[in-house]
Amino acid sequence: MFDMVSRRGFVSLSAVAAAGLGLAGCSGNKTSEPTGSDAGSAKASSKKAVELQVFAANSLEKALPEVQELYTEQTGTTFADTQFKASGDLVEQMRAGATVDVLITASKGTMDDAEAVELVDADTREDMFVNDLVIIRAEGSDTKIEAIADVANLDGKIAIGDAKTVPAGKYANQALASVGLYTGTEGDDGKYAPEIADKVALADKVGTAAAYVSTGDCVAGFVYSSDIFRYDGIEEAFVCPEDSHKPIVYPGAVAESSEHADEAKAFIDFCLSNKKAQKIWAKYGFELSA
């Protein structure tokens, strides 16, 4: 699953070098141009520091900070307090006037919403990652799930993200709809079947759904495969077939409110092209979109 190079051709980021000009002093004496490490320091100090504000889907909470740290080491660009929330909540914050440089959501639909009201620059939009939908159980649990429909027979609660704001919840409902346990095909347009209606525990984000299962409040839950790498106390019970739900794609785009649009786009490109960054994504269960 995690052979990144086989899924995408990678384009190396080119380093941008600025040529410094030696300035003559007021007295007419020629000043010495810094060389070696002194020259590097002079160039770095003359470049205005850039700080990017990133809004990202909750499921990127572990992987993205490591990639950001790598980017800071290589470019000097820093990051404000990155916001990790349900994708719908992030878009609502932007609607309310939040200044953002980069938006990464966990569904195409949520990014479509942001694009429709001109919160992001459509020309910069890229499909960044793909993921799988899995049903989890507590680590070491004897809960057995061999098909999506098996959740109807479980003795206990089922954790599902609130589809109004949590893309993982929409995908979960789509998967349930594929076996007749949800009435809407979109994932946020129907109701749960009587067999599970009283069992569903709605979560405000995918991380909360994982926590419900790890603490034993729920016997099973729907999360992304990458969440297995993020949270302790849970394990995969069943991988939902790809045809049971819409493709799980994470689009990224530069926000219209960004004052550092070029730098924001450069960071998105780095996420997709840098080999060290690719290893980080793979470590947390993400594949680059083909």
C-alpha positions as CSV (number, residue, x, y, z in Angstrom):
1,M,0.0,0.0,0.0
2,F,2.8,2.4,0.8
3,D,5.0,2.2,-2.2
4,M,4.9,5.9,-2.8
5,V,7.2,6.0,-5.8
6,S,5.1,3.6,-7.8
7,R,2.0,5.7,-7.3
8,R,3.3,9.1,-8.4
9,G,6.1,10.6,-10.4
10,F,7.9,12.9,-8.2
11,V,9.2,16.4,-9.1
12,S,12.1,17.6,-7.1
13,L,11.8,21.1,-5.7
14,S,14.4,23.4,-7.1
15,A,16.4,25.4,-4.6
16,V,16.2,29.1,-5.2
17,A,19.5,31.0,-4.8
18,A,19.7,34.7,-4.4
19,A,22.8,36.5,-5.6
20,G,24.1,39.1,-3.2
21,L,25.7,42.3,-4.4
22,G,28.5,43.9,-2.5
23,L,27.7,47.4,-1.3
24,A,30.2,50.2,-1.2
25,G,30.5,52.0,2.1
26,C,29.7,55.7,2.4
27,S,33.4,56.5,2.7
28,G,34.1,55.0,-0.7
29,N,36.0,52.1,0.8
30,K,35.0,48.7,-0.6
31,T,33.5,46.4,2.0
32,S,34.4,42.7,2.0
33,E,31.7,40.4,0.8
34,P,31.0,37.6,3.2
35,T,32.1,34.1,2.1
36,G,31.5,30.6,3.2
37,S,29.2,30.2,6.2
38,D,29.1,33.9,6.8
39,A,27.6,34.4,3.3
40,G,24.9,31.8,4.0
41,S,24.0,33.6,7.3
42,A,23.9,37.0,5.5
43,K,21.5,35.6,2.9
44,A,19.3,34.0,5.5
45,S,19.1,37.1,7.6
46,S,18.2,39.3,4.5
47,K,15.3,37.0,3.6
48,K,12.0,37.9,5.3
49,A,10.8,35.0,7.5
50,V,7.5,33.5,6.4
51,E,5.1,31.8,8.8
52,L,2.3,29.7,7.3
53,Q,-1.1,29.0,8.8
54,V,-2.3,25.5,7.9
55,F,-5.8,24.1,8.4
56,A,-5.8,20.4,8.1
57,A,-8.1,17.4,8.6
58,N,-7.9,15.8,12.0
59,S,-6.5,12.6,10.7
60,L,-3.3,14.4,9.6
61,E,-2.6,15.4,13.2
62,K,0.4,13.1,13.6
63,A,2.0,13.0,10.2
64,L,1.7,16.7,9.1
65,P,3.8,18.2,12.0
66,E,6.7,15.9,11.1
67,V,6.6,17.0,7.5
68,Q,6.3,20.7,8.6
69,E,9.4,20.3,10.8
70,L,11.3,18.8,7.8
71,Y,10.2,21.7,5.7
72,T,11.3,24.2,8.3
73,E,14.7,22.6,8.4
74,Q,15.1,22.7,4.7
75,T,13.6,26.2,3.9
76,G,13.4,28.2,7.1
77,T,9.7,28.7,6.7
78,T,7.8,28.2,10.0
79,F,4.3,27.3,10.8
80,A,1.7,28.9,13.1
81,D,-0.4,26.7,15.4
82,T,-1.8,24.3,12.8
83,Q,-5.5,23.7,13.2
84,F,-6.5,20.0,13.1
85,K,-10.3,19.6,13.1
86,A,-13.1,18.0,11.2
87,S,-12.9,19.3,7.7
88,G,-16.4,20.9,7.8
89,D,-15.4,22.8,10.9
90,L,-12.3,24.1,9.3
91,V,-14.3,25.4,6.3
92,E,-16.8,27.1,8.7
93,Q,-13.8,28.8,10.5
94,M,-12.7,30.1,7.1
95,R,-16.2,31.3,6.3
96,A,-16.1,33.2,9.6
97,G,-13.0,35.1,8.5
98,A,-10.0,33.0,9.7
99,T,-6.8,33.9,7.8
100,V,-5.4,30.7,6.3
101,D,-2.6,29.9,3.9
102,V,-3.2,26.2,3.2
103,L,-6.3,24.0,3.6
104,I,-6.2,20.2,3.5
105,T,-9.5,18.4,3.9
106,A,-10.4,14.7,4.1
107,S,-12.9,14.7,1.3
108,K,-13.4,16.2,-2.1
109,G,-16.9,17.3,-1.1
110,T,-15.6,19.5,1.7
111,M,-13.0,21.1,-0.6
112,D,-15.7,21.6,-3.2
113,D,-17.7,23.6,-0.6
114,A,-14.7,25.8,0.1
115,E,-14.0,26.3,-3.5
116,A,-17.7,27.2,-4.2
117,V,-17.6,30.1,-1.9
118,E,-14.1,31.2,-3.1
119,L,-12.3,30.3,0.1
120,V,-9.5,28.6,-1.8
121,D,-7.7,29.2,-5.1
122,A,-9.1,26.5,-7.4
123,D,-6.0,26.7,-9.6
124,T,-3.8,25.5,-6.8
125,R,-6.0,22.6,-5.8
126,E,-4.3,19.1,-5.8
127,D,-5.5,15.7,-4.7
128,M,-2.8,14.9,-2.1
129,F,-3.5,11.6,-0.3
130,V,-5.8,8.6,-0.4
131,N,-6.9,6.4,2.5
132,D,-9.0,3.4,3.4
133,L,-12.1,3.1,5.6
134,V,-11.8,0.4,8.3
135,I,-13.9,-0.9,11.1
136,I,-11.9,-1.0,14.4
137,R,-12.1,-2.8,17.7
138,A,-10.3,-2.4,21.0
139,E,-6.8,-3.9,20.9
140,G,-7.0,-7.5,22.0
141,S,-10.8,-7.6,21.7
142,D,-12.5,-10.8,20.5
143,T,-15.1,-8.8,18.6
144,K,-15.3,-10.4,15.2
145,I,-16.3,-8.5,12.1
146,E,-16.0,-10.2,8.7
147,A,-18.4,-7.9,6.7
148,I,-19.9,-4.4,7.1
149,A,-23.3,-5.9,7.9
150,D,-21.8,-7.7,11.0
151,V,-22.0,-4.4,12.9
152,A,-25.8,-4.9,13.2
153,N,-25.2,-8.0,15.3
154,L,-22.7,-6.4,17.8
155,D,-23.6,-6.2,21.4
156,G,-22.6,-2.6,22.1
157,K,-22.2,0.9,20.6
158,I,-20.7,1.7,17.2
159,A,-18.6,4.9,16.9
160,I,-19.2,6.9,13.7
161,G,-18.2,10.5,12.9
162,D,-21.0,13.0,12.7
163,A,-21.5,13.2,8.9
164,K,-22.5,16.8,9.1
165,T,-18.8,17.8,9.6
166,V,-16.7,14.6,9.7
167,P,-15.9,13.1,6.2
168,A,-15.1,9.8,7.8
169,G,-18.7,9.7,9.1
170,K,-20.0,10.2,5.5
171,Y,-17.8,7.4,4.2
172,A,-19.0,5.2,7.0
173,N,-22.6,5.9,6.2
174,Q,-22.1,5.2,2.6
175,A,-20.6,1.9,3.5
176,L,-23.6,1.1,5.7
177,A,-25.9,2.1,2.9
178,S,-24.2,-0.4,0.7
179,V,-25.5,-3.2,3.0
180,G,-28.9,-1.6,3.7
181,L,-28.1,-0.2,7.1
182,Y,-28.4,3.5,6.1
183,T,-31.0,5.0,3.8
184,G,-29.1,7.7,2.0
185,T,-26.4,7.2,-0.7
186,E,-24.4,10.3,0.0
187,G,-23.8,9.6,3.6
188,D,-25.4,12.7,5.1
189,D,-28.8,12.4,3.6
190,G,-30.5,9.5,5.3
191,K,-31.2,7.6,8.5
192,Y,-29.7,4.6,10.2
193,A,-31.7,1.3,9.8
194,P,-33.6,0.2,12.9
195,E,-31.0,-2.6,13.5
196,I,-28.3,-0.1,14.4
197,A,-30.1,3.2,15.0
198,D,-29.9,2.9,18.8
199,K,-26.3,1.6,18.7
200,V,-24.7,4.6,16.8
201,A,-22.5,6.9,18.9
202,L,-21.8,10.1,16.9
203,A,-18.3,11.6,17.3
204,D,-17.3,15.2,16.6
205,K,-14.1,14.0,14.8
206,V,-12.5,10.8,13.6
207,G,-10.1,10.9,16.6
208,T,-13.0,10.9,19.0
209,A,-14.5,7.8,17.3
210,A,-11.1,6.1,17.8
211,A,-11.1,7.1,21.4
212,Y,-14.6,5.8,22.0
213,V,-13.4,2.3,20.9
214,S,-10.1,2.4,22.7
215,T,-11.8,3.2,26.0
216,G,-14.4,0.5,25.6
217,D,-17.3,3.0,25.3
218,C,-18.0,1.5,21.9
219,V,-17.3,-2.1,20.7
220,A,-16.5,-1.0,17.2
221,G,-16.0,2.1,15.1
222,F,-15.4,3.5,11.6
223,V,-12.1,5.3,11.0
224,Y,-9.4,5.7,8.4
225,S,-6.7,3.1,8.1
226,S,-4.2,5.8,9.0
227,D,-5.8,6.2,12.4
228,I,-4.5,2.8,13.4
229,F,-1.1,4.4,13.3
230,R,-2.2,7.5,15.3
231,Y,-4.0,6.0,18.3
232,D,-3.1,3.4,20.9
233,G,-5.6,0.8,22.0
234,I,-7.3,0.1,18.7
235,E,-6.8,-2.4,15.9
236,E,-8.2,-3.2,12.5
237,A,-11.1,-5.6,12.5
238,F,-12.2,-5.2,8.9
239,V,-11.3,-3.1,5.8
240,C,-14.4,-1.8,4.0
241,P,-14.4,-2.7,0.3
242,E,-13.5,0.3,-2.0
243,D,-16.7,0.0,-3.8
244,S,-18.8,0.4,-0.6
245,H,-18.0,4.1,-0.4
246,K,-16.8,7.0,-2.5
247,P,-13.0,7.3,-2.9
248,I,-11.3,8.8,0.2
249,V,-9.2,11.6,-1.1
250,Y,-7.5,14.5,0.7
251,P,-7.3,17.6,-1.5
252,G,-5.1,20.5,-0.6
253,A,-5.2,24.1,-1.9
254,V,-3.9,27.6,-1.2
255,A,-6.5,29.7,0.7
256,E,-7.7,32.9,-1.0
257,S,-6.9,34.8,2.3
258,S,-3.2,33.8,2.2
259,E,-0.7,36.6,2.2
260,H,2.0,34.1,1.2
261,A,0.4,32.3,-1.7
262,D,3.7,31.3,-3.4
263,E,5.1,29.9,-0.2
264,A,1.9,28.1,0.5
265,K,1.9,26.4,-2.9
266,A,5.6,25.5,-2.5
267,F,4.7,23.7,0.8
268,I,2.0,21.7,-0.9
269,D,4.4,20.7,-3.7
270,F,7.0,19.7,-1.1
271,C,4.5,17.4,0.6
272,L,4.0,15.6,-2.7
273,S,7.5,15.5,-4.0
274,N,10.1,15.3,-1.2
275,K,11.2,11.7,-0.6
276,K,11.7,12.2,3.1
277,A,8.2,13.6,3.4
278,Q,6.9,10.6,1.5
279,K,8.4,8.3,4.1
280,I,6.6,10.2,6.8
281,W,3.2,9.9,5.0
282,A,3.8,6.2,4.6
283,K,4.7,5.7,8.2
284,Y,1.3,7.0,9.2
285,G,-0.6,5.0,6.6
286,F,-1.2,7.6,3.9
287,E,-0.7,7.0,0.2
288,L,-0.1,9.8,-2.3
289,S,-2.9,10.2,-4.7
290,A,-2.1,8.8,-8.2
